[in-house]
């Protein structure tokens, strides 16, 4: 009796489609349907954490968005629209969760192969490379932030309560991260060029034999 098995690339395609549907639903579903979306995203989070992927950075981003959005809603719309501000932040967070799950569970080369089915090879390569860089850049950001705090920069959570210290965060953390990202982008472009990327109409992808066994 033959057993139907999907390849790693087909599984990645299904995961990518699911992520797109769930991220789109976070913006287009009515408020009454958000509970079901939260349930599905919670299952994705459990799966990602089970595979030993960290979600702490995404949670901190959600808390930061909440801390910035609610005061603005209070100043602009008053206390009566605070719940609407919470729902807006919730929708943005729910839209980010499927992307985190996708990048945490699928390899960049598989994502690039799936994207090349409908996109030009160079576009697929750029998108897949960007997804692959996310975990590394998050780690780089943490290290740069920790080093700048040790040097005495006023960028601790307590110090950032004062808007006067926000420019220091940009100079000490954001700009170094952008410089590091540009450096990595040049290195990746050079590596791709040395491997003759773009010289053929249909590029090859890293084999997934071990994943399919």
C-alpha positions in Angstrom: 0.0 0.0 0.0 1.5 3.3 -1.1 1.9 6.0 1.5 1.4 9.6 0.4 4.3 11.8 1.5 4.9 15.4 0.7 8.4 16.7 0.1 10.1 19.4 2.1 9.5 21.9 -0.6 5.8 21.1 -0.8 5.5 21.4 3.0 7.2 24.8 2.8 4.7 25.9 0.1 1.8 24.9 2.4 3.4 26.7 5.3 4.0 29.8 3.2 0.4 29.8 2.0 -0.9 29.3 5.6 1.2 32.2 6.8 -0.1 34.5 4.1 -3.7 33.6 4.8 -3.3 34.1 8.5 -1.4 37.4 8.2 -4.0 38.8 5.8 -6.8 37.6 8.1 -5.3 39.6 11.0 -6.3 42.8 9.1 -9.4 41.8 7.2 -11.3 39.6 9.6 -14.0 41.3 11.8 -13.4 41.7 15.5 -15.8 38.9 16.2 -13.6 36.4 14.4 -10.3 37.4 16.0 -10.8 34.8 18.7 -10.5 32.0 16.2 -7.4 33.6 14.7 -5.8 33.9 18.1 -6.5 30.2 18.6 -4.8 29.2 15.4 -1.9 31.5 15.9 -1.5 30.0 19.5 -1.1 26.6 17.9 1.6 28.0 15.6 3.4 29.5 18.7 3.2 26.1 20.5 4.7 24.4 17.5 7.5 27.0 17.1 8.4 26.9 20.8 8.3 23.0 20.7 11.0 23.2 18.0 13.0 25.3 20.5 12.6 28.7 18.7 12.4 31.8 20.9 9.5 34.2 20.8 10.7 36.6 23.4 11.8 39.2 20.9 8.4 39.2 19.2 6.7 39.5 22.6 8.9 42.5 23.5 8.0 44.1 20.2 4.3 43.7 20.9 4.6 45.2 24.4 6.6 48.1 22.9 3.9 48.7 20.3 1.2 48.6 23.0 3.2 51.1 25.1 3.5 53.5 22.2 0.0 53.1 20.7 -2.2 53.4 23.8 -0.8 56.9 24.9 -1.3 58.2 21.3 -4.9 56.9 21.2 -5.6 58.5 24.6 -4.2 61.9 23.5 -5.9 61.9 20.1 -9.2 60.1 20.7 -9.6 60.1 24.5 -10.3 57.3 27.0 -13.3 56.0 25.0 -11.1 54.7 22.1 -8.5 52.9 24.3 -10.0 49.5 23.5 -9.8 50.2 19.8 -6.1 51.0 20.2 -5.6 47.6 21.9 -7.4 45.9 19.0 -5.1 47.6 16.5 -2.0 46.5 18.3 -3.4 43.0 18.6 -4.1 42.9 14.8 -0.5 43.9 14.0 0.9 41.3 16.5 -1.3 38.6 15.0 -0.1 39.6 11.5 3.5 39.2 12.6 3.1 35.8 14.3 2.7 33.6 11.1 5.9 35.2 9.7 7.8 34.4 12.9 6.5 30.8 12.7 7.4 30.5 9.0 11.0 31.8 9.5 11.4 29.6 12.6 10.3 26.3 11.0 11.3 26.6 7.3 14.8 26.9 5.9 15.5 30.0 3.7 16.6 27.9 0.8 13.2 26.1 0.8 11.4 29.4 1.0 13.4 30.7 -1.9 12.7 27.6 -4.0 8.9 28.0 -3.4 8.9 31.7 -4.1 10.8 31.1 -7.4 7.7 29.3 -8.7 5.9 32.6 -9.2 8.6 35.3 -8.8 11.8 36.1 -10.7 14.7 34.2 -9.2 16.5 37.3 -8.0 13.4 38.5 -6.1 12.9 35.1 -4.5 16.6 35.1 -3.5 16.3 38.6 -1.9 13.2 37.7 0.1 14.5 34.3 1.3 17.8 35.9 2.2 16.1 38.6 4.2 14.0 36.0 6.1 17.2 34.0 6.8 18.9 37.1 8.2 16.2 37.9 10.7 17.4 35.6 13.6 21.0 36.8 13.1 20.1 40.4 13.1 18.0 40.0 16.2 21.0 38.5 18.0 23.3 41.3 16.7 20.8 43.9 17.9 20.8 42.3 21.4 24.6 42.3 21.5 24.9 45.9 20.4 22.3 47.0 22.8 24.0 45.2 25.7 27.4 46.7 24.8 26.0 50.2 24.6 24.3 49.8 28.0 27.6 48.7 29.5 29.2 51.9 28.0 26.7 54.0 29.9 24.3 54.9 27.1 20.9 56.2 28.3 18.9 53.5 26.5 17.7 51.3 29.3 13.9 50.7 29.5 13.7 53.2 32.4 15.8 55.8 30.5 13.7 55.5 27.3 10.6 56.6 29.2 12.0 60.1 28.6 11.6 61.0 24.9 14.9 63.0 25.1 16.8 59.8 25.2 15.2 58.4 22.0 17.8 59.9 19.6 20.5 58.2 21.7 18.9 54.9 20.9 19.0 55.7 17.2 22.7 56.7 17.3 23.8 53.8 19.6 21.8 50.9 18.4 19.7 51.5 15.2 22.5 53.0 13.1 25.1 50.3 14.0 22.6 47.7 13.2 21.9 49.3 9.8 25.6 49.4 9.1 26.0 45.8 10.0 23.0 44.9 7.8 24.5 46.8 4.8 27.8 44.9 5.4 26.1 41.6 5.4 24.1 42.4 2.3 27.3 43.2 0.4 28.9 40.0 1.6 25.8 38.0 0.5 25.7 39.7 -2.9 29.4 38.9 -3.4 28.9 35.3 -2.4 26.0 34.9 -4.8 28.1 36.5 -7.6 31.0 34.1 -7.0 28.5 31.2 -7.3 27.4 32.6 -10.7 23.9 33.5 -9.4 21.9 35.0 -12.2 24.0 33.4 -15.0 21.3 30.7 -15.7 17.5 31.2 -16.1 16.6 28.5 -13.6 18.9 28.4 -10.5 19.4 25.3 -8.4 18.6 25.0 -4.7 20.2 23.2 -1.8 19.0 19.6 -1.9 16.5 18.5 0.8 17.3 14.8 0.8 17.9 14.6 4.6 14.7 16.4 5.2 12.6 14.0 3.1 14.0 10.8 4.6 
